[in-house]
């Protein structure tokens, strides 16, 4: 299985540790960049391995949307901050004009 990852150029390692008690067939641990397979049967492990590779590659596609959403959030936060600062900066002048008008 590791040979497949190498041939595909994926920066992952694979560990097959059959575990009947695990509720998952497999998972990818991001921190260690490891695919963990828990199926007992080798044929099932290969199917899970394939699934995890496809899921890993799909994540790269869906990450684009997360990055886009985060960029939009950052842009709106900058805009909101700018408008808040403009508002706060306008308070003294607003108060001054109101006070002057009251005194007239």
N, C-alpha and C positions, 0 to 999 in steps of 0.2 A: 504493500500500500504506500509506503514511503516513497518507493520508486515512482509511483504514479504522481505524487505531489511534486517530486523533483522534475519529472518530465513536463508537468503542467506549469512549472515555474511559480508554484505557490509557496509562500514563506511559512508553511505550516509543518508541524510534525503530527504523526498519528500514533495513538496508543490504543491497542485493543485489549481490554481487560473484561472478559465476559463476567457479567454480574446479573444474575437472574432477579435479584431483589431491586435493581435500579428500575425506576418507572420510565426512564428515558432509554431510547435506543442508542442515542449518541448526542454529543453536544460539542460546540467549539468554545474553548476557553480563550477569551481574547487576550488576557494578560500573558499567557504562556504561548499563545498562537498554536494551540494543540487541539487536534480533533480526538475526542475520547469516544470510543465505541464500546458498547456494553452488551451487544447481542452475543448469544452463546454459539449459534450456528454461523459458520464462516460465510455461507451464502447470504445470510441476513446481514452480517457485518459489512459485506461488500455493498449491499443495497443501501445501508445506512451511511456508509462512507461516501457513496455517490451523492446521496441526499445532502450530506453536510458540505461537500464541495460545491454543489450547486447553490446551496443557501449562502455560503461564503461569497461566492461570486455575485449573487443577487444583492447582497448587502452593499456592495460597491455601487450598484445602481441606485438603491434606495437612499444611500448616504447623500446623494446629490440633492434630494428633496429636503433632507434635514438641514444641510448646509444652506440651501436657498432660504428656508424658513428662518433659520438663525440670522442670516444676513438681513432679511426684512425686519426682523425684530430689532436688530441693532440699529438699523436706519430709522425706524420709528422712535426708538428710545432717544437717539440723537436729536430728532426733530422735536420731540416732546420736551427734552431738556432745553433746547434753544428757545422754544416758546415760553417755557416757565421762566427762564432767565430774563427774556424780554419783558414779561409781565412784571417780575420783581423789580426790574430796573425802571419801569414806568410808574411805580407806586409813588415815589417821592414827588415827581412832577404832577401827578394826578392830585395828590393831597394838597400840594402847594396851590394849584389853580383853584381847587374847591375852596380852600381857606381864603384866598384872595377874593374870590367872588362873594363869599359870605360877609367879608368885611366891607365891601363896597356898598 
